[in-house]
Amino acid sequence: MLVPEQVLKQLPTGRLRLKGFLNQAPIDLAIQYRKGGPGFIMVSKVLARQAKVKAGDVVTVEFQLADPNKIELPEELKAVLAQDEQAMEEWKKLTPGLQRSLSYYVKSVKNVDSRIKRALEMMEKIKLGKLYIQRKKS
């Protein structure tokens, strides 16, 4: 979804995170940019379904700027990090964007047992340096 130029002109420069609503569906997204191109927001199929929109529709977006370093962790991930000191140390080394992505991965399933399993498996990979992003660096 393209962000109108008149809106972008009113915002500070740099990477921006937005928190608000797209047609009443909650959003927590970043404005993306292409080199020399307009700013845009990625709308997933899930979000499009929640907002009841399709390509070409006119939408209503209400937002406020959000702290790009604040990440809302699911309870299952908080518990794993609280119980595993090494996992917490490794977690703190990750960028806020990667932390946000991994947090979303854990909370994206509805089943509590699956969230716990994902949190444990993910933190084990992080401790062993086996996340894809970690393997690229070494």
C-alpha positions as CSV (number, residue, x, y, z in Angstrom):
1,M,0.0,0.0,0.0
2,L,1.6,3.3,-1.1
3,V,1.9,6.1,1.5
4,P,0.8,9.4,0.0
5,E,3.6,11.8,-0.6
6,Q,1.8,14.6,1.5
7,V,1.8,12.2,4.4
8,L,5.5,11.3,4.1
9,K,6.4,15.0,4.0
10,Q,4.8,15.5,7.5
11,L,6.8,12.6,9.0
12,P,10.4,12.6,10.3
13,T,13.0,11.0,8.0
14,G,14.4,7.6,8.6
15,R,13.0,4.2,9.4
16,L,9.5,4.6,11.0
17,R,7.3,2.2,12.8
18,L,3.5,2.8,12.8
19,K,0.9,1.5,15.3
20,G,-2.7,2.0,14.5
21,F,-5.5,0.7,12.3
22,L,-6.1,-0.1,8.7
23,N,-9.9,-0.1,8.2
24,Q,-10.3,-0.9,11.9
25,A,-7.8,-3.8,11.7
26,P,-4.9,-3.3,14.1
27,I,-1.5,-2.7,12.5
28,D,2.1,-2.6,13.9
29,L,4.2,-2.0,10.8
30,A,7.1,-0.1,9.3
31,I,7.1,2.2,6.3
32,Q,9.3,0.7,3.7
33,Y,11.2,2.5,1.0
34,R,12.6,1.6,-2.4
35,K,15.6,3.6,-3.8
36,G,14.0,6.7,-5.3
37,G,10.6,5.3,-5.0
38,P,7.5,6.1,-2.8
39,G,7.1,4.9,0.7
40,F,4.8,1.9,1.2
41,I,3.4,-0.4,3.8
42,M,3.4,-4.2,3.2
43,V,-0.1,-5.6,3.7
44,S,-0.1,-9.3,4.2
45,K,-2.9,-11.6,3.1
46,V,-3.9,-12.0,6.8
47,L,-4.0,-8.2,7.3
48,A,-5.9,-7.7,4.1
49,R,-8.5,-10.3,5.2
50,Q,-8.8,-8.7,8.7
51,A,-9.2,-5.2,7.1
52,K,-11.5,-6.6,4.4
53,V,-9.5,-5.0,1.6
54,K,-8.2,-6.1,-1.8
55,A,-5.8,-4.6,-4.3
56,G,-7.1,-1.2,-5.6
57,D,-9.4,-0.5,-2.7
58,V,-9.5,2.8,-0.9
59,V,-8.6,2.4,2.7
60,T,-8.6,4.4,6.0
61,V,-5.4,4.4,8.0
62,E,-5.1,5.8,11.4
63,F,-1.7,5.6,13.1
64,Q,0.8,7.1,15.5
65,L,4.6,6.7,15.4
66,A,5.8,3.9,17.5
67,D,9.2,3.4,19.2
68,P,11.2,1.2,16.8
69,N,13.1,-0.4,19.6
70,K,10.1,-1.5,21.6
71,I,9.2,-5.1,21.1
72,E,6.1,-6.8,22.6
73,L,7.2,-10.3,23.5
74,P,4.7,-13.1,23.9
75,E,4.5,-14.6,27.4
76,E,6.0,-17.9,26.3
77,L,9.1,-16.1,25.0
78,K,9.4,-14.0,28.1
79,A,9.3,-17.1,30.2
80,V,12.1,-18.8,28.2
81,L,14.3,-15.8,28.3
82,A,13.7,-15.3,32.1
83,Q,14.7,-18.9,32.8
84,D,17.8,-19.1,30.5
85,E,20.6,-16.6,31.1
86,Q,22.6,-17.6,28.0
87,A,19.5,-17.3,25.8
88,M,18.9,-13.8,27.2
89,E,22.5,-12.7,26.6
90,E,22.3,-13.9,22.9
91,W,18.8,-12.3,22.5
92,K,20.2,-8.9,23.6
93,K,22.8,-9.2,20.8
94,L,20.1,-9.3,18.1
95,T,18.8,-6.2,16.3
96,P,15.4,-4.9,17.3
97,G,14.1,-5.9,13.8
98,L,15.2,-9.5,14.2
99,Q,13.9,-9.7,17.7
100,R,10.5,-8.4,16.4
101,S,10.5,-11.0,13.6
102,L,11.3,-13.9,16.0
103,S,8.8,-12.7,18.5
104,Y,6.1,-12.6,15.7
105,Y,7.2,-16.2,14.7
106,V,6.5,-17.4,18.2
107,K,3.2,-15.6,18.7
108,S,1.8,-16.3,15.2
109,V,0.4,-19.7,16.2
110,K,-2.7,-20.0,18.3
111,N,-1.9,-23.1,20.3
112,V,0.0,-22.3,23.6
113,D,2.0,-25.5,23.5
114,S,3.1,-24.7,19.9
115,R,4.2,-21.2,21.1
116,I,6.2,-22.7,23.9
117,K,7.8,-25.2,21.6
118,R,8.7,-22.5,19.1
119,A,10.2,-20.3,21.8
120,L,12.3,-23.1,23.2
121,E,13.5,-24.3,19.7
122,M,14.3,-20.8,18.5
123,M,16.3,-19.9,21.7
124,E,18.2,-23.2,21.4
125,K,19.2,-22.2,17.8
126,I,20.2,-18.8,18.9
127,K,22.4,-20.1,21.6
128,L,24.1,-22.5,19.1
129,G,24.5,-19.8,16.5
130,K,22.3,-21.7,14.0
131,L,19.8,-19.0,13.0
132,Y,20.1,-18.3,9.3
133,I,21.2,-14.7,10.0
134,Q,23.9,-15.9,12.4
135,R,25.3,-18.5,10.0
136,K,25.7,-15.8,7.3
137,K,27.9,-13.7,9.5
138,S,30.3,-16.5,10.4
